[in-house]
Amino acid sequence: MGAGRWKPLVIVLVVGLSIWSATPLKKKINLGLDLQGGIHLLLEVQTEKALENAVERMADDMARLLREQRVRVSRASRGPDNTIELAIVRTRDVERAAKALKDFPVIQQEAAPPTMRYRLRSSYATQVKENAVSQALETIRNRVDQFGVSEPVIQRQGKRRILIQLAGIRDPQRALRLIGRTAQLEFRLVDASVSAEEIRARRLPPDTEILRYRSRDRQTGRDIVQPIAVKRRTLMTGEHLTNASVSLGGQFNEPIVSMRFDRVGSRRFARITGDHVGERLAVVLDNVVRTAPVIRAKITGGSAIIEGIDSLEEAKDVAIVLQAGALPAPVEILENRTVGPSLGADSVRQGLRSIIIGSILVVLFMVFYYRFSGSVADLALLLNLIILMGVMAYLRATLTLPGIAGILLTVGMAVDANVLIFERIREELRTGKSVRASVEAGFGKAFWTIFDANLTTFIAALVLFQFGTGPVKGFAVTLSIGIVASMFTAIFVSRVVFDIYIKTKRVTKLSI
């Protein structure tokens, strides 16, 4: 069977597109963490804290609904074991309150009237924890995107862990601060009834706690950290924040983060400032009071600022984490590894050296053992590597050290396919068939054996890609692309070369 004219054109087209796609190679294939250097983090989301926050929000929502129903509530708080406690002023309103709260995802517990105690439904509590991990994953991804890292690996591991790999990052410590920061923005009232002596002695009302207050000395410009008493109740959080930007202002031209709220947040902020004129409003970020100005009048513009920030870079980081959103719960860093670029460069050199040495040994063996046919296999191998690099460059895939191992494995698999074909051709020649008939029978009989072997390997590569981590995925990518390329070069390209050679040379004896 002669090779049609379209077959060589297909080969030229595929190889040409691969070379075009892979040029220049360095700008189109990203190096992974193990080759380029960077940081590897394993975080654990504190889902219990997310559940505590959900209980506190639920308590506020229930109390707000009861007040709208004209049921007087003196206290709404989180009780022991994440229960919700509502202190009703009048005992006769308890039954009416229970009916008003029937649509909340809570179960009423035993309590002495007029106190009402509730617990979140187990299904709702599980959903809160699940959502906390999902939201943390998305928030971290948004922060990393704004930080400007190419090809980051951010994925969930297990029930509440998140794996992060950032390759080529120049400032690992800043990235660590940016990723791990909870960015829980809260607006609370300063408890002016607590004196400095009571703060030092820690004699506080039950609804008040002590936080650190970071401010800046206007004369010296130095940071001052001092304790401050604030109400435990959060009047408003950063959930309604729409924008956060950095500017310079104040007497000393210091960095300021300006915030704007959506329509709901603007109304809530206006109500808070209107109800507490003359009091100090603490802006709390991650349990640290950043500023605590006195409310002079009702603020209706839907904006606020954060002062007392050390540097412009820190102000930018604060704006980034606020813009990307607060983590729904704190995260604990379980594993923190930094890979230096020198180790990555050494890995690249060793990996490329292994590919070159392995390929040379394979090429020499094929030429020595199969002669002309071995040269055809070597040509197919070269085209296989070109196509592999071209596809990876087109997909902008990330090359890892296991990925280099996948390329080396592909080299062996590509040659193995040609070995199967050549041995089949040898068997046909020994039976006395002509060269053309032997080549045709050799390719035909070896095809399904090669196809079955490559198909099972390809399926395994897909499984590795689906469930593996970053480096394992790198191996799966190069292996799967290499399998498809080797099928094309070993079966299609080699067959076309043999057909052209037999037709043009009219050979009666094949060098194999």
C-alpha positions in Angstrom: 0.0 0.0 0.0 1.6 3.2 -1.1 1.7 6.3 1.0 -0.7 9.0 -0.3 0.5 12.5 -0.7 -1.6 13.8 2.2 0.2 11.6 4.8 3.6 13.4 4.4 1.8 16.7 4.4 0.1 15.8 7.7 3.5 15.0 9.2 5.1 18.2 8.0 2.1 20.2 9.3 2.1 18.6 12.8 5.8 19.0 13.2 5.8 22.5 11.8 3.0 23.6 14.2 4.9 22.0 17.1 8.1 23.9 16.3 6.2 27.1 15.9 4.3 26.6 19.2 7.4 25.8 21.1 9.4 28.8 20.0 10.7 30.3 22.2 10.4 27.4 24.6 11.5 29.2 27.8 8.7 31.8 27.5 6.0 29.3 26.9 6.6 26.4 29.4 6.5 27.3 33.0 8.9 25.6 35.4 7.3 24.0 38.5 8.2 24.6 42.1 10.8 21.9 42.2 12.6 23.4 39.2 12.1 27.1 39.6 12.1 27.5 43.4 9.3 29.0 45.5 7.2 28.0 48.6 5.1 25.0 49.5 2.4 25.5 52.1 0.0 23.1 53.8 -2.8 25.0 55.6 -5.6 23.8 57.9 -8.8 25.8 58.2 -10.0 26.2 61.8 -13.5 25.2 61.0 -14.5 25.3 64.7 -13.9 29.0 64.7 -16.0 29.4 61.6 -18.8 27.6 63.5 -18.4 29.9 66.4 -18.7 32.9 64.1 -21.8 31.4 62.5 -23.4 30.9 65.9 -22.7 34.5 66.9 -24.1 35.8 63.7 -27.2 33.6 64.1 -27.7 35.0 67.6 -27.6 38.5 66.3 -30.1 37.7 63.5 -32.5 36.0 65.9 -32.3 38.9 68.3 -32.9 41.4 65.5 -36.0 39.4 64.3 -37.4 39.3 67.8 -37.0 43.1 68.3 -38.8 43.6 65.0 -41.6 41.5 66.4 -41.6 43.8 69.5 -40.1 41.0 71.7 -37.7 42.7 74.1 -34.3 40.9 74.3 -31.7 41.9 76.9 -29.0 39.6 75.7 -28.2 37.5 72.7 -24.9 35.6 72.9 -23.0 32.3 72.1 -23.3 30.0 75.1 -21.4 26.8 76.1 -20.9 24.2 73.3 -21.8 26.7 70.6 -25.4 27.2 71.9 -27.4 30.4 71.3 -28.7 32.0 74.4 -31.5 34.6 74.2 -32.5 36.4 77.4 -36.2 37.6 77.0 -37.2 40.5 79.2 -40.8 39.4 79.7 -41.6 35.8 80.4 -45.0 36.1 78.7 -43.1 36.7 75.4 -41.3 33.4 75.4 -44.0 31.4 73.5 -44.4 34.2 70.9 -40.6 34.3 70.5 -40.4 30.5 69.9 -43.0 30.8 67.1 -41.1 33.7 65.5 -37.8 31.7 65.4 -39.3 28.5 64.0 -37.8 29.1 60.5 -34.2 29.3 61.7 -32.0 26.2 61.3 -31.9 25.6 65.1 -33.2 23.1 67.7 -34.5 24.5 70.9 -32.8 23.2 74.1 -33.9 23.0 77.7 -33.5 26.3 79.6 -35.0 28.2 82.5 -37.5 30.8 81.2 -37.3 33.6 80.2 -33.9 32.5 78.9 -34.1 30.6 75.6 -31.4 28.3 74.4 -30.9 26.9 70.9 -28.4 24.7 69.0 -27.6 24.7 65.3 -28.9 21.7 63.4 -26.1 19.2 62.8 -26.7 19.4 59.0 -26.4 23.2 59.1 -23.2 23.0 61.3 -21.6 20.6 58.9 -22.5 22.8 56.0 -20.9 25.8 57.8 -17.7 23.9 58.2 -17.7 22.7 54.6 -18.4 26.2 53.3 -15.6 27.6 55.4 -13.0 25.5 53.6 -14.5 26.2 50.2 -14.6 29.9 50.9 -11.0 29.9 52.3 -9.8 28.1 49.1 -11.5 30.8 46.9 -10.3 33.7 49.0 -6.7 32.4 49.0 -6.9 32.0 45.2 -8.1 35.6 44.8 -5.3 36.9 47.0 -2.6 34.9 45.1 -4.0 36.2 41.8 -3.7 39.8 43.0 -0.2 39.0 44.2 0.8 38.1 40.7 2.1 34.5 40.8 2.0 32.6 37.5 0.6 29.0 37.5 0.0 28.6 41.2 -1.2 25.3 42.7 -4.0 25.8 45.1 -6.1 22.8 45.9 -8.0 21.1 48.7 -6.6 18.1 50.6 -8.8 16.1 52.9 -11.7 17.7 54.8 -10.1 21.0 55.9 -6.6 21.3 54.5 -5.4 23.4 51.6 -2.2 22.8 49.6 -0.5 25.9 48.1 2.6 25.8 45.8 3.9 29.1 44.4 6.8 28.8 42.0 9.3 31.6 41.3 8.1 33.8 44.1 10.7 36.4 45.1 9.4 37.4 48.6 8.2 34.2 50.3 7.7 35.9 53.7 5.4 38.6 52.2 3.4 35.9 50.4 3.1 33.9 53.6 1.8 37.0 55.5 -0.6 37.7 52.6 -2.0 34.2 52.4 -2.2 33.4 56.1 -3.8 36.6 57.1 -7.4 36.1 58.2 -8.3 39.8 57.4 -11.3 39.6 59.7 -12.6 43.2 59.6 -14.8 44.2 62.5 -16.3 47.4 63.8 -16.8 47.4 67.6 -17.3 50.0 70.3 -14.6 51.0 72.7 -15.7 50.5 76.3 -15.1 53.9 77.8 -16.4 52.8 81.3 -13.2 50.6 81.8 -10.3 52.6 83.4 -6.7 52.1 82.7 -6.2 50.5 86.1 -9.0 48.0 85.4 -7.4 47.1 82.1 -4.0 46.5 83.8 -5.8 44.4 86.5 -8.0 42.8 83.8 -11.1 43.5 85.8 -13.6 43.7 82.9 -17.3 43.4 82.4 -18.4 40.1 80.8 -19.2 41.7 77.5 -15.8 43.4 77.2 -12.4 42.1 76.2 -8.8 43.6 75.8 -7.3 43.9 72.4 -4.0 45.4 71.2 -4.2 48.9 69.9 -1.6 49.7 67.3 -1.2 53.5 66.7 1.5 55.9 65.6 3.1 58.7 67.6 2.4 61.9 65.7 5.6 63.5 66.8 8.2 60.8 66.5 6.4 58.6 63.9 7.1 55.5 66.0 4.5 52.7 66.5 2.8 52.4 69.8 1.1 49.2 71.0 -1.1 49.5 74.0 -4.1 47.5 75.4 -7.6 48.8 74.9 -11.0 47.6 76.2 -13.6 47.0 73.4 -17.0 45.5 73.4 -17.2 41.8 72.4 -20.2 42.4 70.2 -19.4 43.1 66.6 -21.6 45.8 65.1 -20.5 45.2 61.6 -18.0 43.1 59.6 -16.2 43.5 56.3 -18.7 41.2 54.4 -20.3 44.3 52.8 -16.9 45.8 51.7 -16.8 46.5 47.9 -13.5 48.3 47.5 -10.3 48.9 49.4 -7.6 51.3 48.2 -4.3 52.8 49.5 -3.6 56.5 49.7 -1.3 58.9 51.6 -2.8 61.4 54.0 -2.8 62.9 57.5 -0.3 65.3 59.0 2.6 63.1 58.4 1.5 61.9 54.9 1.2 58.3 56.2 -0.4 55.3 54.4 -4.2 55.0 54.8 -6.5 52.2 53.5 -9.8 53.7 52.3 -12.8 51.4 52.3 -16.2 51.6 50.7 -19.3 49.5 51.5 -22.2 48.3 49.4 -25.8 49.6 49.8 -26.6 47.3 52.7 -23.2 48.0 54.4 -23.7 51.8 53.9 -27.1 51.8 55.6 -25.8 49.6 58.5 -22.7 51.9 58.9 -24.9 55.0 58.9 -27.2 53.4 61.6 -24.2 52.4 63.8 -22.5 55.8 63.6 -25.9 57.6 64.1 -26.7 55.5 67.2 -23.3 56.0 68.9 -22.4 59.7 68.3 -19.8 60.7 70.8 -18.5 57.2 71.4 -15.2 55.7 70.0 -15.6 53.1 67.2 -12.7 50.6 67.0 -11.8 49.3 63.5 -10.4 45.8 64.3 -8.4 43.8 61.8 -7.5 40.3 62.8 -8.1 41.1 66.5 -5.8 44.2 66.4 -7.4 47.6 66.8 -6.0 49.7 63.9 -7.8 53.0 64.7 -10.5 54.1 67.2 -11.8 57.5 66.3 -14.6 59.3 68.1 -17.8 59.4 66.1 -18.6 63.1 65.6 -21.7 62.7 63.5 -23.7 60.1 61.5 -21.7 58.9 58.5 -23.9 58.3 55.4 -21.3 58.2 52.7 -20.6 54.4 53.1 -16.9 54.8 53.6 -14.3 54.4 56.3 -10.5 54.4 56.7 -7.8 52.4 58.5 -4.9 54.3 59.9 -1.8 53.4 61.9 -0.2 51.2 59.2 3.6 50.8 59.3 4.5 51.1 55.7 3.1 51.5 52.2 3.8 47.9 51.4 1.8 46.7 54.4 -1.0 49.1 53.4 -1.1 47.5 50.0 -1.2 44.0 51.5 -4.1 45.0 53.8 -5.9 46.4 50.8 -5.3 43.2 48.8 -6.6 40.9 51.6 -9.7 43.1 52.2 -10.4 43.4 48.5 -10.1 39.6 48.0 -12.2 39.0 51.1 -11.6 37.8 54.6 -11.0 34.2 55.4 -14.1 32.7 57.0 -11.9 31.3 59.7 -8.3 31.4 60.8 -5.8 29.0 59.1 -3.0 27.2 60.7 0.2 26.6 58.8 1.0 22.9 59.1 3.9 22.7 56.6 6.0 25.5 55.2 8.9 24.7 52.9 10.9 27.1 50.8 12.7 25.7 47.7 15.7 27.7 46.6 16.3 28.6 42.9 19.8 27.0 43.1 18.2 23.7 43.9 15.8 24.2 41.0 18.6 25.0 38.6 20.5 21.9 39.6 17.4 19.8 39.1 16.9 21.3 35.6 20.5 20.5 34.7 20.3 16.9 36.0 16.9 16.3 34.4 18.0 17.6 31.0 21.2 15.6 31.3 19.2 12.4 32.0 17.0 13.0 29.0 20.0 13.7 26.7 22.0 10.7 27.9 19.0 8.4 27.8 18.0 9.5 24.3 21.6 9.1 23.0 21.8 5.5 24.4 18.5 4.6 22.9 19.4 6.1 19.5 22.7 4.3 19.4 21.1 1.0 20.4 18.4 1.2 17.7 20.9 2.0 14.9 23.2 -0.7 16.0 20.6 -3.4 16.4 18.0 -2.5 13.7 20.3 -0.6 11.3 18.2 1.3 8.7 14.9 0.5 10.5 16.5 1.7 13.8 17.2 5.1 12.0 13.5 5.3 11.2 12.7 4.7 14.9 15.2 7.4 15.9 13.6 9.9 13.5 10.2 9.0 15.0 11.7 9.5 18.5 13.0 13.0 17.6 9.6 14.0 16.2 8.0 12.6 19.3 10.0 15.0 21.5 9.3 17.9 19.2 5.6 17.3 19.3 5.6 16.8 23.0 7.4 20.1 23.6 5.1 21.9 21.1 1.9 20.6 22.8 3.2 21.5 26.3 4.1 25.0 25.1 0.7 25.4 23.5 -1.1 24.4 26.7 1.4 26.5 28.7 1.9 23.4 30.9 4.1 23.5 34.0 7.2 21.3 33.8 8.2 19.6 37.0 10.9 17.2 37.9 8.5 14.3 37.8 7.4 15.7 34.4 11.0 15.3 33.2 10.8 11.7 34.4 7.5 11.4 32.3 9.4 12.6 29.2 12.1 10.1 29.8 9.5 7.3 30.2 7.9 8.5 27.0 11.2 8.1 25.1 11.3 4.4 26.2 7.7 3.8 25.4 8.0 5.4 21.9 11.0 3.1 21.0 9.2 0.1 22.6 6.4 0.5 20.1 8.9 0.5 17.2 10.6 -2.6 18.6 7.2 -4.5 18.6 6.6 -3.5 15.0 10.2 -4.4 13.8 10.0 -7.8 15.5 6.7 -8.5 13.8 8.2 -7.5 10.4 11.2 -9.8 11.1 8.8 -12.7 11.7 6.9 -12.0 8.4 10.2 -11.8 6.5 11.3 -15.2 7.9 8.1 -16.8 6.4 9.3 -15.7 2.9 6.9 -12.7 2.4 8.0 -9.7 0.3 9.3 -6.6 2.0 6.0 -4.7 1.3 3.8 -7.5 2.6 6.0 -7.9 5.7 5.9 -4.2 6.5 2.2 -4.1 6.1 1.6 -7.2 8.2 4.0 -6.1 10.8 2.3 -2.7 11.4 -1.1 -4.3 11.2 -0.5 -7.1 13.7 1.4 -4.9 16.2 -1.1 -2.1 16.1 -3.6 -3.5 18.6 -0.9 -4.7 21.0 0.6 -1.2 21.0 -2.8 0.5 21.3 -3.9 -1.6 24.3 -0.7 -1.0 26.2 -0.8 2.7 25.5 -4.5 3.0 26.3 -4.1 1.5 29.8 -1.1 3.7 30.5 -3.1 6.7 29.3 -6.0 5.9 31.6 -3.5 5.6 34.5 -2.1 9.0 33.6 -5.6 10.5 33.6 -6.2 9.1 37.1 -2.9 10.6 38.3 -3.8 13.9 36.9 -7.3 13.9 38.5 -6.3 12.9 42.0 -2.6 13.7 42.2 -0.9 16.8 43.6 1.2 19.3 41.6 4.4 17.3 40.9 2.3 14.1 40.2 0.1 16.1 37.8 3.3 17.3 36.0 4.2 13.6 35.5 0.7 12.8 34.3 0.7 15.7 31.8 4.0 14.8 30.1 3.2 11.1 30.1 -0.3 11.5 28.6 0.9 13.9 25.9 3.9 11.7 25.2 1.7 8.6 24.8 -0.4 10.3 22.1 2.7 11.7 20.4 4.4 8.3 20.4 1.3 6.6 18.9 1.4 9.1 16.1 5.2 8.9 15.4 5.7 5.2 16.0 2.7 4.0 13.9 1.9 6.8 11.5 5.2 8.5 10.8 7.3 5.3 10.7 4.8 3.6 8.4 4.9 6.6 6.0 8.7 6.6 6.0 8.8 2.8 5.2 6.2 3.2 2.5 8.1 6.0 0.8 11.4 4.2 1.1 10.0 0.9 -0.4 8.2 2.7 -3.2 11.1 4.9 -4.3 14.0 2.4 -3.8 12.0 -0.7 -4.9 13.8 -2.6 -2.3 13.8 -6.4 -2.2 15.7 -6.7 1.1 15.0 -4.6 4.3 17.8 -3.6 6.6 16.2 -4.7 9.9 
